[in-house]
Amino acid sequence: MLNFLRNDRGITLIEVIISMVIMSIVMALAFSLYFFGLRSFSTSTSQADIQQEVRLVDEIIKKQLRNALELTIDSGSDYHELKLVNNKFYYNNNQSVSLKWVQNIIVNSNTNGNILIYEIITKENRFNMKNQLLLNNFTLDNPLSIQLTNQVLYYETTD
């Protein structure tokens, strides 16, 4: 052991190069894993934000329309509005939610007129949601088909 410590040979150039190559490979793997994790986290966070926004709009639609007394595309003085304008979703006397991802909301009725079928569409179709809602207080006389980016859906509530 003492002979090894007293060896004055030093480190050869080949040993330095081999250790540098091994260290470079380890560093490349570490950075690759780091950037992969960062990219995955960013993608997951973005997807979660989109899903949260779509679910918020879905909850508002269900809360506002489930117990509505009437739905129409014709305006009236006692009606609330449901519309999507300039990245804002308006409901219940101009309460609004700012939206970053929701691009369109399509509302249709079934043939019986007691179920609303609506689809919330996001930019780049990153996360679209299609849902149905049973209308508790009335049945539509005429079939309904509306896009909330182009038109306004008017509804009357019990309050």
Backbone as a printed PyTorch tensor [residue, N CA C, xyz], in Angstrom:
tensor([[[  0.8250,  -1.1870,   0.0000],
         [  0.0000,   0.0000,   0.0000],
         [  0.8640,   1.2440,   0.0000]],

        [[  1.9120,   1.2610,   0.7980],
         [  2.7850,   2.4220,   0.8350],
         [  3.5170,   2.6110,  -0.4780]],

        [[  3.8200,   1.5020,  -1.1450],
         [  4.4790,   1.6130,  -2.4480],
         [  3.5680,   2.3030,  -3.4570]],

        [[  2.2720,   2.0340,  -3.3810],
         [  1.3240,   2.6550,  -4.3160],
         [  1.2420,   4.1560,  -4.0800]],

        [[  1.2500,   4.5840,  -2.8230],
         [  1.1740,   6.0080,  -2.5120],
         [  2.4480,   6.7460,  -2.8960]],

        [[  3.5570,   6.0350,  -2.8940],
         [  4.8250,   6.6760,  -3.2450],
         [  5.1030,   6.6320,  -4.7440]],

        [[  4.1720,   6.0790,  -5.4980],
         [  4.3680,   5.9910,  -6.9430],
         [  4.2730,   7.3880,  -7.5330]],

        [[  5.2870,   7.8220,  -8.2120],
         [  5.3240,   9.1650,  -8.7980],
         [  4.9140,   9.1750, -10.2650]],

        [[  4.3570,   8.1060, -10.7490],
         [  4.0050,   8.0240, -12.1650],
         [  2.9370,   9.0230, -12.5580]],

        [[  1.9390,   9.2830, -11.7340],
         [  0.8510,  10.1990, -12.0580],
         [ -0.2210,   9.5200, -12.8960]],

        [[ -1.0440,  10.3300, -13.5330],
         [ -2.1610,   9.8370, -14.3420],
         [ -1.7830,   9.9900, -15.8060]],

        [[ -2.0490,   8.9520, -16.5780],
         [ -1.7150,   9.0220, -18.0010],
         [ -2.8020,   9.7700, -18.7550]],

        [[ -2.4810,  10.1930, -19.9460],
         [ -3.4280,  10.9130, -20.7990],
         [ -4.6330,  10.0350, -21.1320]],

        [[ -4.4180,   8.7660, -21.3580],
         [ -5.5080,   7.8390, -21.6740],
         [ -6.4880,   7.7600, -20.5030]],

        [[ -5.9890,   7.6990, -19.2870],
         [ -6.8570,   7.6400, -18.1130],
         [ -7.6940,   8.9110, -17.9810]],

        [[ -7.0870,  10.0510, -18.2620],
         [ -7.8250,  11.3190, -18.2160],
         [ -8.9140,  11.3340, -19.2730]],

        [[ -8.5920,  10.9140, -20.4810],
         [ -9.5800,  10.9110, -21.5780],
         [-10.7200,   9.9460, -21.2620]],

        [[-10.3970,   8.7560, -20.7660],
         [-11.4440,   7.7760, -20.4380],
         [-12.3520,   8.3110, -19.3300]],

        [[-11.7620,   8.9190, -18.3000],
         [-12.5930,   9.4650, -17.2210],
         [-13.4560,  10.6240, -17.7200]],

        [[-12.9360,  11.4420, -18.6400],
         [-13.7340,  12.5400, -19.2190],
         [-14.8980,  11.9910, -20.0540]],

        [[-14.6580,  10.9420, -20.8250],
         [-15.7170,  10.3350, -21.6360],
         [-16.8050,   9.7620, -20.7280]],

        [[-16.3990,   9.0470, -19.6880],
         [-17.3820,   8.4710, -18.7610],
         [-18.1750,   9.5790, -18.0720]],

        [[-17.4920,  10.6310, -17.6330],
         [-18.1800,  11.7500, -16.9860],
         [-19.1210,  12.4580, -17.9720]],

        [[-18.7230,  12.5790, -19.2330],
         [-19.5800,  13.2070, -20.2480],
         [-20.8380,  12.3850, -20.4880]],

        [[-20.6880,  11.0710, -20.5300],
         [-21.8510,  10.2020, -20.7340],
         [-22.8120,  10.3180, -19.5510]],

        [[-22.2760,  10.3050, -18.3410],
         [-23.1130,  10.4320, -17.1480],
         [-23.8220,  11.7860, -17.1380]],

        [[-23.1110,  12.8550, -17.4640],
         [-23.7210,  14.1970, -17.4940],
         [-24.7850,  14.2920, -18.5870]],

        [[-24.5210,  13.6960, -19.7520],
         [-25.5050,  13.7180, -20.8410],
         [-26.7800,  12.9930, -20.4220]],

        [[-26.6320,  11.8490, -19.7630],
         [-27.8080,  11.1250, -19.2740],
         [-28.5590,  11.9280, -18.2170]],

        [[-27.8200,  12.5560, -17.3240],
         [-28.4610,  13.3490, -16.2690],
         [-29.2380,  14.5200, -16.8640]],

        [[-28.6300,  15.2490, -17.8040],
         [-29.3290,  16.3720, -18.4250],
         [-30.5130,  15.9010, -19.2590]],

        [[-30.3470,  14.7720, -19.9360],
         [-31.4440,  14.2270, -20.7270],
         [-32.6330,  13.8890, -19.8310]],

        [[-32.3740,  13.2360, -18.7100],
         [-33.4510,  12.9160, -17.7720],
         [-34.0740,  14.1730, -17.1800]],

        [[-33.2620,  15.1470, -16.8740],
         [-33.7630,  16.4060, -16.3120],
         [-34.6990,  17.1060, -17.3020]],

        [[-34.2690,  17.2380, -18.5540],
         [-35.0960,  17.9330, -19.5370],
         [-36.3330,  17.1250, -19.9100]],

        [[-36.2290,  15.7960, -19.9000],
         [-37.4070,  14.9640, -20.1270],
         [-38.4380,  15.1880, -19.0180]],

        [[-37.9780,  15.2030, -17.7810],
         [-38.8700,  15.4550, -16.6460],
         [-39.4930,  16.8320, -16.7060]],

        [[-38.7030,  17.8200, -17.0720],
         [-39.2050,  19.1900, -17.1860],
         [-40.2690,  19.2970, -18.2720]],

        [[-40.0070,  18.6610, -19.4280],
         [-40.9660,  18.6820, -20.5350],
         [-42.2480,  17.9450, -20.1510]],

        [[-42.1070,  16.8020, -19.4830],
         [-43.2810,  16.0370, -19.0470],
         [-44.1130,  16.8300, -18.0480]],

        [[-43.4630,  17.4810, -17.1090],
         [-44.1680,  18.2920, -16.1210],
         [-44.9090,  19.4390, -16.7960]],

        [[-44.2590,  20.1010, -17.7340],
         [-44.8820,  21.2230, -18.4410],
         [-46.1020,  20.7610, -19.2350]],

        [[-45.9650,  19.6370, -19.9290],
         [-47.0820,  19.0970, -20.7090],
         [-48.2380,  18.6980, -19.7970]],

        [[-47.9320,  18.0390, -18.7050],
         [-48.9750,  17.6080, -17.7660],
         [-49.6750,  18.7930, -17.1230]],

        [[-48.9250,  19.8160, -16.7660],
         [-49.5170,  21.0120, -16.1680],
         [-50.4400,  21.7040, -17.1570]],

        [[-49.9970,  21.8120, -18.3980],
         [-50.8240,  22.4390, -19.4330],
         [-52.1100,  21.6440, -19.6480]],

        [[-52.0050,  20.3230, -19.7230],
         [-53.1840,  19.4800, -19.9170],
         [-54.1320,  19.5940, -18.7240]],

        [[-53.5960,  19.6590, -17.5290],
         [-54.4360,  19.8050, -16.3350],
         [-55.1650,  21.1450, -16.3440]],

        [[-54.4940,  22.2060, -16.7750],
         [-55.1380,  23.5220, -16.8660],
         [-56.2940,  23.4970, -17.8620]],

        [[-56.0760,  22.8470, -18.9990],
         [-57.1250,  22.7480, -20.0210],
         [-58.3180,  21.9710, -19.4740]],

        [[-58.0600,  20.8350, -18.8550],
         [-59.1460,  20.0190, -18.3090],
         [-59.8970,  20.7530, -17.2080]],

        [[-59.1920,  21.4770, -16.3790],
         [-59.8390,  22.2350, -15.3070],
         [-60.7530,  23.3110, -15.8890]],

        [[-60.2980,  23.9840, -16.9390],
         [-61.1110,  25.0250, -17.5650],
         [-62.3700,  24.4340, -18.1920]],

        [[-62.2250,  23.3110, -18.8810],
         [-63.3770,  22.6610, -19.5160],
         [-64.3690,  22.1890, -18.4550]],

        [[-63.8720,  21.6260, -17.3860],
         [-64.7630,  21.1550, -16.3160],
         [-65.4680,  22.3110, -15.6140]],

        [[-64.8050,  23.4500, -15.4970],
         [-65.4420,  24.6320, -14.9090],
         [-66.6210,  25.0700, -15.7730]],

        [[-66.4140,  25.1500, -17.0820],
         [-67.5010,  25.5250, -17.9970],
         [-68.6220,  24.4920, -17.9250]],

        [[-68.2650,  23.2220, -17.8690],
         [-69.2540,  22.1530, -17.7590],
         [-70.1010,  22.3160, -16.4940]],

        [[-69.4670,  22.5900, -15.3700],
         [-70.1940,  22.7770, -14.1130],
         [-71.1180,  23.9940, -14.1730]],

        [[-70.6560,  25.0750, -14.7860],
         [-71.5000,  26.2750, -14.9070],
         [-72.7280,  25.9680, -15.7560]],

        [[-72.5240,  25.2960, -16.8790],
         [-73.6560,  24.9570, -17.7550],
         [-74.6620,  24.0940, -16.9930]],

        [[-74.1840,  23.0760, -16.3070],
         [-75.1010,  22.2040, -15.5540],
         [-75.8450,  22.9780, -14.4740]],

        [[-75.1290,  23.8090, -13.7370],
         [-75.7600,  24.5570, -12.6430],
         [-76.7950,  25.5460, -13.1690]],

        [[-76.5060,  26.2110, -14.2840],
         [-77.4040,  27.2390, -14.8000],
         [-78.6110,  26.6590, -15.5310]],

        [[-78.4380,  25.5500, -16.2450],
         [-79.5070,  25.0830, -17.1300],
         [-80.3210,  23.9090, -16.5990]],

        [[-79.8000,  23.1600, -15.6550],
         [-80.5090,  21.9630, -15.1820],
         [-81.9160,  22.2950, -14.6790]],

        [[-82.0500,  23.3480, -13.8920],
         [-83.3560,  23.7060, -13.3260],
         [-83.9560,  24.9490, -13.9710]],

        [[-83.5110,  25.2640, -15.1720],
         [-84.0770,  26.4160, -15.8830],
         [-85.5550,  26.1690, -16.1800]],

        [[-86.2910,  27.2720, -16.3000],
         [-87.7170,  27.1760, -16.6100],
         [-87.9730,  27.2440, -18.1040]],

        [[-87.0260,  27.8240, -18.8360],
         [-87.1820,  27.9580, -20.2820],
         [-85.8200,  28.2000, -20.9200]],

        [[-85.6540,  27.7020, -22.1430],
         [-84.4700,  27.9550, -22.9660],
         [-84.9330,  28.4580, -24.3160]],

        [[-84.2430,  29.4600, -24.8400],
         [-84.6140,  29.9810, -26.1480],
         [-83.4220,  30.7000, -26.7740]],

        [[-83.4940,  30.9070, -28.0800],
         [-82.4760,  31.7250, -28.7430],
         [-83.0120,  33.1320, -28.9920]],

        [[-84.2650,  33.3650, -28.5740],
         [-84.8680,  34.7010, -28.6730],
         [-84.7120,  35.4140, -27.3390]],

        [[-84.3110,  36.6680, -27.3940],
         [-84.0670,  37.4040, -26.1520],
         [-85.3780,  37.7910, -25.4740]],

        [[-85.2650,  38.0220, -24.1910],
         [-86.3960,  38.4740, -23.4020],
         [-85.8810,  39.2380, -22.2050]],

        [[-86.7420,  40.0240, -21.5900],
         [-86.2840,  40.8910, -20.4990],
         [-85.9280,  40.1140, -19.2330]],

        [[-86.5700,  38.9930, -18.9940],
         [-86.3250,  38.2360, -17.7650],
         [-85.3250,  37.1000, -17.9560]],

        [[-84.6660,  37.0570, -19.0900],
         [-83.7720,  35.9430, -19.3840],
         [-82.3270,  36.2450, -19.0160]],

        [[-81.6400,  35.2110, -18.6040],
         [-80.1890,  35.2630, -18.4320],
         [-79.5590,  34.8440, -19.7590]],

        [[-78.3100,  35.2160, -19.9570],
         [-77.6200,  34.8740, -21.2020],
         [-76.5000,  33.8810, -20.9340]],

        [[-76.3240,  32.9860, -21.8830],
         [-75.1950,  32.0710, -21.8910],
         [-74.4990,  32.2920, -23.2250]],

        [[-73.2590,  32.8010, -23.1840],
         [-72.5590,  33.0940, -24.4360],
         [-71.0540,  33.0300, -24.2170]],

        [[-70.3360,  32.9100, -25.3180],
         [-68.8780,  32.8500, -25.3190],
         [-68.3760,  33.9500, -26.2470]],

        [[-67.7610,  34.9930, -25.6540],
         [-67.3140,  36.1530, -26.4300],
         [-65.9030,  36.5370, -25.9980]],

        [[-65.0120,  36.6490, -26.9640],
         [-63.6390,  37.1150, -26.7090],
         [-62.9880,  36.4290, -25.5100]],

        [[-62.9770,  35.1240, -25.5310],
         [-62.3500,  34.3160, -24.4710],
         [-62.9680,  34.5320, -23.0900]],

        [[-64.2260,  34.9260, -23.0590],
         [-64.9620,  35.0250, -21.7990],
         [-66.2780,  34.2780, -21.9560]],

        [[-66.6140,  33.5220, -20.9260],
         [-67.8630,  32.7800, -20.8920],
         [-68.8040,  33.5180, -19.9550]],

        [[-69.8940,  34.0540, -20.5200],
         [-70.8560,  34.8450, -19.7490],
         [-72.0560,  33.9770, -19.3870]],

        [[-72.5350,  34.1690, -18.1670],
         [-73.6960,  33.4310, -17.6830],
         [-74.3560,  34.2350, -16.5680]],

        [[-75.6000,  33.9330, -16.2570],
         [-76.3100,  34.4700, -15.0970],
         [-76.1320,  35.9810, -14.9260]],

        [[-76.7300,  36.7490, -15.7890],
         [-76.6690,  38.2230, -15.7270],
         [-75.2440,  38.7680, -15.7880]],

        [[-74.5290,  38.3520, -16.8020],
         [-73.1880,  38.8570, -17.1170],
         [-72.1070,  38.5340, -16.0990]],

        [[-72.2900,  37.5240, -15.2860],
         [-71.1280,  36.9900, -14.5720],
         [-70.2590,  36.3360, -15.6330]],

        [[-68.9590,  36.3760, -15.4560],
         [-68.1130,  35.8180, -16.5060],
         [-66.9090,  35.0880, -15.9310]],

        [[-66.3700,  34.2300, -16.7670],
         [-65.1500,  33.4950, -16.4700],
         [-64.2260,  33.6860, -17.6620]],

        [[-62.9980,  34.1100, -17.4060],
         [-62.0210,  34.2430, -18.4860],
         [-61.5000,  32.8650, -18.8610]],

        [[-61.4190,  32.6370, -20.1550],
         [-60.9910,  31.3340, -20.6500],
         [-59.7740,  31.4900, -21.5560]],

        [[-58.8730,  30.5680, -21.4490],
         [-57.6870,  30.5760, -22.2990],
         [-57.7920,  29.5270, -23.3950]],

        [[-58.4510,  28.4130, -23.1120],
         [-58.4430,  27.2820, -24.0300],
         [-59.7770,  26.9900, -24.7010]],

        [[-60.9010,  27.2650, -24.0470],
         [-62.2020,  26.9150, -24.6350],
         [-62.4650,  27.8040, -25.8410]],

        [[-62.7550,  27.1620, -26.9630],
         [-62.9320,  27.8710, -28.2260],
         [-64.3950,  27.9420, -28.6460]],

        [[-65.1680,  26.9070, -28.3520],
         [-66.5560,  26.8740, -28.8000],
         [-67.3570,  25.9560, -27.8790]],

        [[-68.6320,  26.2440, -27.7830],
         [-69.5560,  25.3870, -27.0440],
         [-70.7590,  25.1690, -27.9530]],

        [[-71.0320,  23.9240, -28.2670],
         [-72.1480,  23.5770, -29.1490],
         [-73.2300,  22.9280, -28.2950]],

        [[-74.4490,  23.4580, -28.3850],
         [-75.5680,  22.9460, -27.5900],
         [-76.6510,  22.4590, -28.5430]],

        [[-77.1020,  21.2330, -28.3390],
         [-78.1880,  20.6430, -29.1200],
         [-79.1760,  20.0060, -28.1530]],

        [[-80.3760,  19.7430, -28.6460],
         [-81.3500,  19.0100, -27.8290],
         [-81.6280,  17.6670, -28.4840]],

        [[-82.0910,  16.7180, -27.6790],
         [-82.4680,  15.4320, -28.2510],
         [-83.8490,  15.5580, -28.8920]],

        [[-84.3210,  14.4970, -29.5090],
         [-85.6030,  14.5560, -30.2210],
         [-86.7890,  14.7290, -29.2790]],

        [[-86.6830,  14.2590, -28.0460],
         [-87.7680,  14.4320, -27.0790],
         [-87.7910,  15.8320, -26.4880]],

        [[-86.6760,  16.5480, -26.5630],
         [-86.6170,  17.9140, -26.0620],
         [-86.3650,  18.0480, -24.5790]],

        [[-86.1010,  16.9460, -23.8940],
         [-85.8740,  17.0460, -22.4550],
         [-84.4040,  16.8480, -22.0580]],

        [[-83.5490,  16.6040, -23.0330],
         [-82.1200,  16.4290, -22.7570],
         [-81.3170,  17.3620, -23.6510]],

        [[-80.4300,  18.1200, -23.0190],
         [-79.4870,  18.9540, -23.7650],
         [-78.2010,  18.1710, -23.9530]],

        [[-77.6940,  18.1950, -25.1540],
         [-76.4150,  17.5670, -25.4640],
         [-75.4770,  18.7020, -25.8380]],

        [[-74.3980,  18.8420, -25.0970],
         [-73.4870,  19.9450, -25.3900],
         [-72.0560,  19.4420, -25.4570]],

        [[-71.2800,  20.1400, -26.2700],
         [-69.8720,  19.8000, -26.4370],
         [-69.0370,  21.0500, -26.2200]],

        [[-68.0170,  20.9220, -25.3960],
         [-67.0910,  22.0150, -25.1210],
         [-65.8230,  21.7060, -25.9060]],

        [[-65.4710,  22.5960, -26.8210],
         [-64.3540,  22.3630, -27.7350],
         [-63.2180,  23.3190, -27.3940]],

        [[-62.0150,  22.7740, -27.2810],
         [-60.8470,  23.5890, -26.9530],
         [-60.0150,  23.8620, -28.1980]],

        [[-59.1420,  24.8460, -28.0810],
         [-58.2140,  25.1610, -29.1620],
         [-57.3300,  23.9500, -29.4140]],

        [[-57.0530,  23.6960, -30.6680],
         [-56.2230,  22.5720, -31.1020],
         [-56.8040,  21.2210, -30.6870]],

        [[-58.0800,  21.2060, -30.2810],
         [-58.7510,  19.9770, -29.8340],
         [-57.9390,  19.2230, -28.7880]],

        [[-57.3600,  19.9630, -27.8540],
         [-56.4960,  19.3520, -26.8350],
         [-57.2990,  18.5160, -25.8440]],

        [[-58.5140,  18.9640, -25.5110],
         [-59.3720,  18.2060, -24.5890],
         [-60.8040,  18.6700, -24.8220]],

        [[-61.5830,  17.8760, -25.5130],
         [-62.9800,  18.2040, -25.7640],
         [-63.8590,  17.3530, -24.8550]],

        [[-64.9670,  17.9350, -24.4330],
         [-65.8800,  17.2050, -23.5490],
         [-67.2790,  17.2570, -24.1400]],

        [[-67.9030,  16.1060, -24.2040],
         [-69.2910,  16.0190, -24.6410],
         [-70.0910,  15.5120, -23.4510]],

        [[-71.2240,  16.1720, -23.1810],
         [-72.0060,  15.8140, -22.0060],
         [-73.4880,  15.9730, -22.3060]],

        [[-74.3150,  15.3800, -21.4650],
         [-75.7640,  15.4940, -21.5830],
         [-76.3230,  16.0130, -20.2740]],

        [[-77.4300,  16.7200, -20.3980],
         [-78.0430,  17.3290, -19.2240],
         [-79.5520,  17.1510, -19.3070]],

        [[-80.1260,  16.5650, -18.2790],
         [-81.5730,  16.3940, -18.2080],
         [-82.1940,  17.7000, -17.7390]],

        [[-83.1250,  18.2200, -18.5140],
         [-83.8420,  19.4400, -18.1400],
         [-84.9690,  19.0380, -17.1880]],

        [[-84.9080,  19.5330, -15.9620],
         [-85.8410,  19.0850, -14.9220],
         [-87.2180,  19.7270, -15.0030]],

        [[-87.3180,  20.9710, -15.4800],
         [-88.5620,  21.7230, -15.3340],
         [-89.3740,  21.9210, -16.6090]],

        [[-88.8640,  21.5300, -17.7400],
         [-89.6200,  21.7380, -18.9760],
         [-89.0570,  20.8560, -20.0770]],

        [[-89.7770,  20.8260, -21.1880],
         [-89.3440,  20.1250, -22.3920],
         [-89.3500,  21.1230, -23.5340]],

        [[-88.3060,  21.1000, -24.3420],
         [-88.2380,  22.0110, -25.4890],
         [-89.2680,  21.6060, -26.5360]],

        [[-90.0060,  22.5820, -27.0440],
         [-90.9980,  22.2990, -28.0800],
         [-90.3350,  22.1000, -29.4360]],

        [[-89.3060,  22.8890, -29.7020],
         [-88.5990,  22.8080, -30.9780],
         [-87.1640,  22.3520, -30.7280]],

        [[-86.6090,  21.5970, -31.6640],
         [-85.2120,  21.1750, -31.4960],
         [-84.2920,  22.3920, -31.3990]],

        [[-83.2750,  22.2650, -30.6100],
         [-82.3480,  23.3680, -30.3760],
         [-80.9690,  22.9680, -30.8790]],

        [[-80.3390,  23.8650, -31.6250],
         [-78.9620,  23.6690, -32.0590],
         [-78.3160,  25.0430, -32.1270]],

        [[-77.2660,  25.2430, -31.3300],
         [-76.6760,  26.5730, -31.2170],
         [-75.1810,  26.4440, -30.9240]],

        [[-74.4160,  27.3790, -31.4750],
         [-72.9960,  27.5060, -31.1390],
         [-72.8460,  28.7960, -30.3530]],

        [[-72.3460,  28.6910, -29.1430],
         [-72.3130,  29.8590, -28.2610],
         [-71.2790,  30.9020, -28.6670]],

        [[-70.4350,  30.6060, -29.6470],
         [-69.5220,  31.6430, -30.1390],
         [-70.2320,  32.5640, -31.1200]],

        [[-71.2810,  32.0720, -31.7680],
         [-71.9980,  32.8710, -32.7660],
         [-73.3370,  33.3880, -32.2710]],

        [[-73.9070,  32.7230, -31.2900],
         [-75.2520,  33.0490, -30.8340],
         [-75.2940,  33.0860, -29.3100]],

        [[-76.4110,  33.5420, -28.7990],
         [-76.6230,  33.6020, -27.3530],
         [-77.7660,  32.6570, -27.0100]],

        [[-77.5820,  31.8860, -25.9580],
         [-78.6410,  31.0330, -25.4480],
         [-79.2460,  31.7430, -24.2440]],

        [[-80.5350,  32.0130, -24.3150],
         [-81.2340,  32.7050, -23.2250],
         [-81.9570,  31.6700, -22.3810]],

        [[-81.9470,  31.8940, -21.0750],
         [-82.6220,  30.9580, -20.1860],
         [-83.2380,  31.7130, -19.0180]],

        [[-84.3410,  31.1460, -18.5390],
         [-85.0430,  31.7230, -17.3910],
         [-84.8750,  30.7710, -16.2130]],

        [[-84.5730,  31.3470, -15.0520],
         [-84.3660,  30.5210, -13.8600],
         [-85.4450,  30.8010, -12.8190]],

        [[-85.4150,  30.0240, -11.7670],
         [-86.4210,  30.1510, -10.7180],
         [-86.1490,  31.3080,  -9.7770]],

        [[-84.9190,  31.8400,  -9.7540],
         [-84.6130,  32.9270,  -8.8020],
         [-84.9760,  34.2910,  -9.3040]]])
